[in-house]
Amino acid sequence: MPDHAPNDDRLIVALDVPNAVAGLNLVERIGPAVGFYKIGLGMLTGGGMGLAIELKQQHGKRIFLDLKLFDISATIESAVRGLAQFDLDFLTVHGDPHVVRAARIGAENSDLKILAVTILTSLERADLDECLMRQGTLPDLVVDRAARALDAGAHGVIASPQEAAAIRALPEAAGKLIVTPGVRPTSAASDDQKRIATPAQALHDGADHIVIGRPIWRASNPAQAARSVLDSLPSPKSRLPKS
């Protein structure tokens, strides 16, 4: 029988573990405390797609496939059409408008939500200079990329919690999703994330979902760590409106 996911799906746990066996073990240890999981590119060659399908179809979990796709339009459209057949929930693509438009075509006639990556939360202005990104403050560039991606048809964006409020204020963001990695409980280390906030602050600033990995799966009791995060969140009724 499928597990019954909890009503509060604002917490997405990142299964940033080496393979599907470790991922399934972690999900079983967490149990019913969490109903939404992220599977990323790092696990793809370790059975990540099979795990995504198993968790969705056999355990009733929601799945965020974090692949950050980027390619020519025809390839994006084809890849997303293939992924959409598995009834997954979220898929990331890079926020370039041509990529977003092609992904939306590929996701037609499915419930798959296309989320656009703005600028990775592990990057700072110095990293953008090295990549020859145009001048401007990092928050301004994130908001600009978010607006363009949403205008191109993205169902939502991935952005650090520090830019969530500015993105939520965009006219283009009305009714759209904001999903924030780079979220750390107060007692957790920042690891390789450079633009971080607490779970409650990220939601207060306009995020719909928060993504947390290491502070949960490194914990001696991952289920308790997940419940502690959920207990720290404001009531869903106190969330800022999306409009």
N, C-alpha and C positions, 0 to 999 in steps of 0.2 A: 504493500500500500504506500502511496506517496506520502512524504512528510507534509504536514500543513504549515506553510510559511506564516510567520507572524504578521500581524496587520501593519506594523511599522517597518516599511522597507527602505527607509531613508539611509540606513547603514548598508553599504556594500562592502563585503570583505574580499580583499584581493588575495587570490590563491597564488601568491608568488613563490611557489615551491617547485622543485625540479621536474616533477612528473605527475601523471594522473593518479598513480597509486598513492603518493604522498598527499595529493589534493583531496582525494576521496576520504583518506584517513582523517584529514583535518576537518572536513565537513561533518564526518561522523562524530568527531570529538566535540564539535560545536553544537551539533544537534539542532533542535528546533529554535534556538535563540536567534538564528539568522536565516533569512529566506532569500538573500540576494548575494550573488558571488560574481567576482570579476576573474576572468581567465585571459591572460595576456600572451603576447608573442613568445615570451621566454619558455612557456610550457607547450607551445604548439607541437614541437617535435617530440615531446614526451607524452603524447596522447591527449593533448588539451582539447581537441575538438570532440573526441570520444567522451571525455569527461563532461564537457558542456552539454552534450546531448543526453547523457545519462542523468545528470543532475536535473535537467529540465523535464525529461520525460518520465523518469522513474522516481524522482524524489520531490517533484513539484517546486523546485527552486527557480527563481528568476536568474537569468544569465546575462552578464555584460561581457561581450567579447571585445577585448581591447587590442585591436590589431593595428590601429593607426595607418590605415591603407593609404597609399599614394602611388599613382600611376597615371597613364593616359586614360581618357574618359572611357573608351571601349572596354579596357581591361577592368577598370573599377566597376562599371556596370555589370559585367559578366561575373566578377568575383562576388559582388554583393547579391546578385540574383541567386547564385549558388548557396550562399550562406543563409539567405532568407528562408530557404525551404525547411530549415531546422527549427523554426518557431522560437528563435532566441529573442531577447528583449532589446538590448542595446548593442550597437556596433560603432567603433570609432573609425573615423577617416581624418586625414589632414584637412584643415579648414580652408584650403584654396577653393574658390568658388567652382571651378570646373570639376574638381573632385566631388564636392558636395552634390552638385547637380546630377552627376553620373550615378552617385550612390543612391540618390532618391529614386531615380529611374529603376535601378536594380532592385530596390526594396518595394516597388509598387505591388499592390495586392497582398501585402504582408503587414504584420504588426511590428516589424523590426524598426526601432528608432535609430536614426542616424545622428550621431553626436560628433561635432567637429572639434578637433584639437586646435587650440589657439597657439600658445607657446608652452612648451613643456615646463612643468613646475620645477624641474631640476636646473633650469637655465637662468642666468643673470645677464645684465647688459654686456658684460665682457664676452660672454659666450656668443651673443648675437653679433658682436663686432667681428669675432673670428669667423662667423658664418656669412659675413658680408650682408647682414640684415640692415635695412635702412635705419637712419638715425631716429631718435625719439625715445622717450622713457618706456620702460618695459610695460607698465600698466596701460599707457596710451596705445601701444602696439597691440596688446592683448584685446583691448576693447574694440579697436578698429577691426582686427581680424574676426572677432566674434560677430560684429555687426554685418560684415560682408558674408560670413558663413550663414548666418541666420537669414539674411536677405536672399541667399542662394537656395534656401529650402531646408537647412538643417533643422532637425527636431529639437536640437539643443546643442550646448557646447561643453567642452571640458576646459576648466580654467582654475587657477589657484584660488583659494578662498579670499586672498587679498584683493582680487579683482571682481569678486562675485557681486558686490553691491553696485559697482559701476556698470557691469553688464546687465544686471537686473533693471537698471534705470533706462536702458536703451528702448526706444519704441519697438525695435525689431524683436526684443526679448519677451514681449507680451505673450503669455501662454506657452513659452518655450522652457526647456529643461536646462538647468545648470548643475553639472556634476563636478565635484571638487575632490581631486586627489590632494596630496600635501596636507592632509589633516592629521593632527597628532593629539592624543589625549595629553592633558597637562603634564603628566609625569613621564611621558615618552620622549626618547631621543629623536632629533630631527632627521637622522640618517642622511641620505643624499638629497633630500628635499630642501629647497632654499626659500620658498614662499609658502609658509605654513600658517595654520591657525588651529584653534581647538574646534572640536565638532560643533559645540553649541554656537560658537561665533560664526562659523561657516554658514550654518543654517539661518542664523539671525540676519546675515548679510545677503541672503537671497538664494542660497544653494537649495536644490531639491534633494540631492543625494550626496553623501560623503563617502569617500573610498578610503578604507584603512586596511593596511596589510600587516607589516611586521609587528606593530604593538599588540596585535591579536594573535598571530600565529607563532610568535616567539614566546608568548606567555606560557607559564607552566599549566595554566587552566584556560585554554582559549575561549571556552563557553562563558566563563565568568568574566573574562576580559571584554568579550562582546557585550554581555549584559551590562557591564559597568559603563561602556560607551553609550548604550541605549538609555540607561538611567540618567545620564548627564544631559540628554537632549531636551530641549524645550518641548512643550506640548505641541502636537501637530497643528492645533487650532491657533497657535501663536505665530505660525509662519507668515512671512511677508507675502502679500498677494503677488501673483506673477504678472499682473498688468500694471 
